[in-house]
Amino acid sequence: MNYQQKNMTRAEYEDFLSVASGEKPAELVLKKVSYLDVFTNQFRKGDIAIAYGTFAGIGKYQGKKEIDMTGKTIVPGFIDAHIHIESTTVIPEIFAKEALKHGTTAILTDPHEIANVMGVDGINLMLEATEELPLDVFFMVPSCVPSCEFDESATSIMAQDMVPLFKNKRVRGIAEVMDVNSVVSRKKDVLDKTYAAIENGSRIDGHAPAVTGNQLMAYAAAGVLSDHECTYLDEAMEKLGLGLWIMIREGTAAQNLEALIDLCKEPYASHSMFCTDDRHINDIMDDGHIDNIIRKAIKLGADPAIAFKMAAYTAGDYIGLRDRGAIVPGFLADFVVLNDVETVDIHSVYKEGNELTDDYLETHCRSTISPELKAKAMDSFHMPEITVQMLNVEKEIPVLGIVDGQLYTTREGMAKEIDVEADILKAVVVERHKNTGHVGVGFIHGYGLKNGAIVTSVAHDSHNIIAIGTSDEDIAAGINALKDMNGGALVYSDGKVQAAYSMPVAGLMSSESAKNAKERLVEIHEAAYAAGVRKGIDPFMTLSFTALPVIPALRITTLGVVDVEEWKISK
């Protein structure tokens, strides 16, 4: 029984059954339609009856409203199994409009980006911002704020902070547990969180890049149920063999589908699903959301029926949503109408039996947020002016290498100074939450910048300011310019800001329209590539992840270069 049925009165419940039995006309009937049966992995044909926002029956039905669907195919609405809305760069209502247009009708989000900036207040802001949206937004409570001992966020979220949030009906568990070392070594504060989830009967999402052997055994034994960090097939197979669900990620910076395409067939598909994790709004608008992943999977040889099932029913099954992801009686009437299955050409999208027209989305994608939370989100920069002297390097330090389409980095030797010709650039991370003045310095190879500096306050996951540049002067000037505009991203060279995208909501999101946000993103990307950044990487998303100290091999934080494999600050 889905939540729609639970909310029906006894009379409505009986009326719904009379529609299902064919005794009464349905509110809406889709006539002569091809539809996906996710339980047999086949496309079938029939009339589909909808009442009370719910599928009532399939076969021969009459309706108060009937739509001839000859030549069309319907599939269940898509579900993103793991996403950070903040990483789209726009506020939830703007993201929701675009995601819904691409067939995504539900998501499971981890608000740990804003939680690192605002703590529990950030989570509450996102809960408020998504409460009234037509997109169903479910939550995992951030488990790693900060991500680990080498990171500096605005605050810390402990087990006692998480437990009250479990009472919210949209909260499904705790989000990606990134600090694998602390789980395996049984650190009290981390196990307090995982055990609190177990006591509450909640899910525990994982984040275990390249974790294997006994370390993976202990991680799985702790109650972790999933992983979205697999970059090669053997890694995914080992985790599947331990019962972990695999989320195949295709985001803006990290793209793992091609390496994991063999999971898009049985028996693996029933325990695998799709997610975007971190995807810019312009990429969603241009190429799609979950529909983009399905389209790529089919091009790579996946059976369309299985790909659509993974994008809907399997993800819903993992999340514990027993009322969506399938076109059967009693499930929510969330579905996508396709002109063509192979190309995932979307004709229209329906949510609880309502067609999501542009007018509908404009009217219904609206949020109400408490004034005090709004004010706090707009006041998130507490840091000094940065000087060139603060960026000095006194001895050689490790150089991290960027890998196209992946989040992991490589070891590229040692350096003490910038060498633009050799593509050795200085990168700095500046603490912006507590005015500590901490500045971590490192070097990056493989980025390609030839002139100036790239700066952003989107620096996973603590979201301090990260900058990379060809001179200390440009780096310092760019950081100060970003602070003055209250966060976002910019390109600085020749003594001025060449292009900028303001994201003043916690330094992570813009409230501009999707169209304007896309224009700003295009402008800063074009400026970055014009300054020499390699076309094989996203200048901003790639840079932002070099600050996340839980992914091998090297990272840069406010405390310096972190050797993730040795689990120490490089001296």
N, C-alpha and C positions, 0 to 999 in steps of 0.2 A: 504494500500500500504506500503510495507516495504522499508527500505533504499536502498536495491539493486535495486528495481524498480525506486526509485527516481533518482538513479544514471545512469539508462539506458537512452540512446539516444532515440529519437522518433522511429527510425528504429528498435533498439533493443527491445523496448517495444512492437512494432507490431509483431516482430519475436517471442517474448516470448508468445504472445497470440496465434500465429499460432501453437506453440508447444502444448499449453494447449488444443487447439481445436482438436488436433490429425492430423492436416494437414501436419506438418513437424516432423521429428524424433527429439527426445530430445537428449541432450548431454549424459544423463545417464538415464537408466531405470532399476529399481529394479523389477525383474519379480517374480510373484507368491509369494508375500511377505504378511505376516500377519502384520498389523500395528494397533497402538492405535488411536482410534477416541476419543479425549479428550472431545468432545462436547456431546457424548452420553454414554461415559464411557464403550465402547465396543471395542473389537478387531475385525477388519474386514480384508478382503483379497482383493488383486488386484495388478496391476502393478502401480508403482509410477514413474512418469516422473519428471526429474530435468533439469532445464536450467537456466543459469545465476546465479548459486548458490542458486536457489530458487525452491521450489516445484511448478511444473506447472500443474500437474493433477494426478488423481487416476482413474484407470479403466483398459482399454486395450490400451497400448502404445508401440511404437517402438522407439528404441534408437540407436544412433551411437555406444554407448557402452551399453551392457546389462549384468546384473549380475543375475544369477538364485539364488533366495533367498528362495527356498523351505526349509521348516523346520525352517526358521529364523523369528524373530519378530523384527520390528523396533518401537522405541518409540522416542519422541522428546528429544533433548539434555537437560541435567539437568541444573538447575539454582540454585546456592547457594544464598539465599535471604539476607544473612548477614554474612560477614566474615571479619576478620582482617588478611590480607595476612602475615603481620609481625609475627603473632603468629604461623605460620607454621615453623618458624626459618630460612627460606631460602628466597632469593630474588625472586621477581615475576616470572622471566623467568624459574627458577627451579621449583617453585610451579606449574606454568602453564603446564609444560610437564606432571607432575603426575596427575593433576586434569583432563586434557583432556583424558588421558588414561582411566580414570574411568568414562568417559561420561559427565563430566561437561563442558559445552560449553559457559557458561556465569556466571558471578558472580556480586553481588553488594557488594562492599567493603567499609569499613570505615577505613581510614588510621590514626585513632587517636593515634595509638601506636607511630608511627614515628612523628606525629604532636606534641605530647607531648615532644619529644626530639628536634625537629628541627623547629617547628612552620609551617608556610605556606610553607617554603622551603621543608619540609618533604612531604607535599601533592603534591607539584610540582614534586618532585623526583619520587613519585609513579605514577603520571600521565605520566611522561616521560617513566618510566620503563615498563609500560603496553601498551603504544600507539600502538606498532607494533606486539603485540602478537596475535596468532590465537585464544586464549581465549578472549572472549569479556568481558572487565572489566569496569563496571560502578561504579560510586563513589557517596558516601554521604559525604558532608563536615563535618568534626568533629565539634560537637556543644559544647563539654565539654573538653576544653583544658585550664586549668586543669579540672578534673572531678567535683570538687567542692572547696569550700573555705578551706577545710582541706588538700588539696593536693598541692604539689609543683612540677610543671613541669618547663621545660626550658623557656617557654614563655606562653603567653595567646593569644588565637584566639578570636577576637571580631566580632560583626556583620559586621562591615565595612571591615574586612578581608575576610569574607565569600562571600559577594555579588559579587565581581569580578569573583569568581570561578563558580558561577551559569551560566556564559556565555559559559562554556565548554559543548559541546554537550553530554559528557559522565557523567556529574554531574546531579544527579536526585533529590537532595534535601539536607537536613541536617541529620546527623547521630544521633544515639541513644542519646536522651536527658536524661542523667542520673540524673541530679540534680532536682529530682521531687519537693523537698522542695522549691527550688527557683522558679519553675514554679507556684506552688500553692500560694506561698507568693508574687508572682508578682515582683520579683527582676528585676530591669531595664535591666541589661546586658543580662540576659537569655531571657527575653521577646523580647528584640531587635533582637535576633537571630531567635526565632520562628516566629516573625512577619515579618522579612525579607524573610523567606521562604514562608510565606503565600502571601506576596506581589508579590513574584516571581512566584507563582503558583507551588511551589515545595513541595515535600513530607517531612514529619517530622517523622523520626523513633523514637520509644520509647524504654525505658529501665525502667521498673517499677516493680521490684520484691516485691511481697506481698503488693502492693498498692491497696487499696480497698475503697469503700464508697465514701464520698464526695471528698476526695483527688483524687481518680481516676476520678470522674466526672470532676473536674477542669482540670486535666491533659488531658483528652480526649477533653474537650472543647477548650483547647489551640491549637488544631489542630494536635495533635499526632495521627498517623494512625496505629501504630503497636507495638508489644511487643514480645521479644524473651526470657523473663525471667520467664515465667510461670513454676512452679515446681509441681503444682497439678491441677487437672481437674476443680474444682470449681473456682479457680482463673482465668483459661483460659475462662470458660463460662461467668463469669462476664464481662470480657474484650470484648469477642465476642459480648455480648449483648449491648455493647456501640459502636459497629461498628469497633473496633480495629481488625486488621489482626493479627493472631497468627503465629509466626515463631517457629516451634518445633525444639529445638536445640539438637544436638548430637555432642558434641565436645570431646576434650581429657579429660577435668576435669568435665564439666557439661553435664549430659546425662538425658534428660527429656522425651524422646520418650515414654518409657513404661508407665509413669504416664499420658501421654496425648494421648495415642493411640486411644481413643474414638473420637478424632478429625479427624481421618482418615476415616471418613464416612460422607455422606451427612446428614444434610445440612451444617455441620461445615467445611467440606473439601474445599468447594469453597472459604472459607475465611481463610484457613490455609495453611502453606507451610513449607518447611524444610530449616534449616540452620546449619552450623557447628560452626559459631562464632569464636572459638579458637581451632584449631586442628593441632597437630604436624605433620610434614612431614612423620615421620616414621609410624604413625597411618594411614595416607592416603595411603602410599605404601603398608602396610600390610593388612589393612581391607577395605580401600576405602574411598571415599569422600561422595557425596550425594548418590551414589549407595549403600553405607553401610547403610544409613538411610532407603532407600527403602527396602533393603533386610531385615532389622530388622522389619520394619513395616509389611511386608508380613508374616514373621514368627510369629508376634504377632496377626495375624488375619485380617490384612487390605486387602481389595479387591485390587489386583495388579493394575487394571486399575486406581483406584482412587489414589493409592500411586504414580504411575508414573505421573499422572496428577498434583498432588500437587508439584511434583519435577520439573515440567516444566511450564505448562500453568498457573497455579495459581500464581506461583512466578513471571512469566513474566507479568501477569495481574497486580499484585501489583506494580511492578517496573515501569509499563507503557510502556513495550516493546510489541508493537502491531504487531510484525513481527516474533515472535518465540514462541516455546512452544507447537506447534500443527503441525500436518502433514496434511496441507490443501494448496490449491493453493494460492500463494502469500506470504507464510511464508518462512523464511530462511530454507534451507535444512541442518539444524543442527540436527543430529539424532544419535541414538545408535542402533547398530545391536546386538540382543541378541540370544544366543544359547538356553537359557532357561529363561522364564519369572519369575518363582517362585524364583529361586536362583539368579536372576539378573546376569547371566553368560554372560559377555560382549565378543562378537566376534570381533567387530570393532566399531570405532567412526568416524563420518563424520562431517566436518565443512564446510558449504556452498557448499556441494556436493563433497568435497575433502576428501578422506580417510586419516586419521591421522596416517600414518605409523610412525615407529620410526625414519626413515630417514627424513620424513617431519617435525616432531617435532624438531629434532636436528637442522634442517636448519632454521626453522621459529621462534622458541622460543628464540629470541635474542632481547636485549634491547640496546638503546642508551641513555645515561644519561649525562647531562652537567658536565664538569670537576669540576666546582665550587661546585655543589651539592654533587658530589662524595666525594670531599675533606672535606666538612662540615660533611657529614655522618660518616667519619672516625675519627672525632675529637670531640667526645661527652662526654668525661670524664673530669670534672673540679671539683676536690674534694681533700681534704687533706688526708694524711695517717691516718688510724684509729688506735687508741690506746685502750687498755683494759679499761683505765680510762673513756673513752667516753661512755662506755656501762654500767656504774654503775646504779643500781636501789636503790633509797633511801627509798621507801615505797611500800606497796602492790599496785598492779595494776591489772586490770581485765585480766582474761585468756579467750582467744577465743577457741572454740572447732571446729574441722574440721568434716564435714559430707561427707561420701562417695558419690561420684557421683553428688555432688551439690556444688554451690558456696556460699550459705548462711552459716553462722557460728552460733554457740550456745554460751551461757554464761556458763563458767565453773568455776565460783568462782574467787578468788583473789590469787595472789602469789607475792613473793618478790625475790625468788631465784629459780634457776634451780633444778628440782627433776627428774632425769632421770628415776628412778624406778616408779614414778607416772606418767611418760610421760608428765611432765611439762618442756617445753623447752623454752629457750629465743629466741626471734625473734627481729631483729633490721632492720630498714629501714634508709638508709644513702642517703642524698641528693647528687646528682652527677652532677648537671647541672651548678650551679652558685657558687660553692665553699663556700657555707654558713656554712658548718660544722654541719648542723642540723642532729641529730641522734635521731630517735624515737625508743623507746624500749617497748616491750610487751612480753607476754607469750602465748604459743600455746599448746593445749592438743589434742591428737589424731593423731599426726604425726609419732611417734614411733621411731625416731632416737635414737640410743644408743651410738654413738661415732662420734665425729668430728662435722663438719658443712657443710651445703648445702647453696650455694650462687649463686645468679643470678641477672643480670641486667634487666631481663624481669620481671618487677613488675608493674602490671596493676594499673592505666593506665599512671601514670607519669613516670614510668620506672626509678626510682631511684634504688639503690641496696638493695635487701632484702636478709637477711641471717637468718638461724635458726641453733642453735647448742647446744651442751652439755657443752660447756665452753666458757667463754669470750675470752680466748686466741685463741681457734680455730676459733671463729667467726671473730675476728679482723684480724687474719692472712689470712683467706679465702677471706675476703673483699679486702684486699690489693692485694692479688694474682689476683683477678678478675679484679681490676683496671689496674694492670700491663699488662694483656692480652687483654685490650681494650674491655671488656665485653663478655657476654655469660653466661655460667653456669659451676659450678665445685663442686666437692666433696673434702673436705679437712679434713685430719685426720693424726694422728701420725707424725705431723710436716711437712707434704708435701701435695701437690695436688695429689689426687689418680686418678682422672679422670676429664677431662675438655673438653668443647665444645666452641670454640671461635666463637663469633658472633660480629665481629667488625663493621658491618654496623649499625650505630646508637646504638650499643650495643644490637641489636634486631635480626639481620639476618646474615646468613652466605652466602657467594657466592660459597661455595663448591657444588659439584654435589649432587644430591639427595641421591645417594648411600653412599657417604662419610658422609653426614649429618646424615643419618640414623645410620651409624656405630657409630658416635660420640654420638648421642642420646642414643643408646643402651648401650654404655659404661658408660655414666654418670648415667643412670637409674640403671644399674646393680650395680654400685658402691654405689649408694644411698640405694638400697634395702639391699646390703651386710652390710651397716652401720646401718641397723635396721628399715628403713622407712617402714611403713605398706604397704603391697601389694595392699590394697584396694584403694589407692590413687596414683595419678601421683605426684612424688616428686617435680617436678619443676612447672608444671602448677598449681597445687593446692596451692603451696606456693606463687606463683606470685599473685594470686587473693586475698590473705589475706591482700594485700596492697591497695585494691580498696575500698575507703570509701563511696560507695553509695549502698552497698548491706548489709542488716542486718546480724547479729546483731552487731558484733564488727569487727573492722579492725585496722591495724597498719600502720601509715604513718610516715613521717619524723618529724611530730609534736607530735607524741605519739599515744595512743590508742583512736580510734574514736568510740563513741557509736552512731551508725547510727540511731537507733530508737529514741534516745533522741536528736540527732543532736548536739553533743558537744564532745569536747575532754575530756576524762575521767581524773579527777583530783585525 
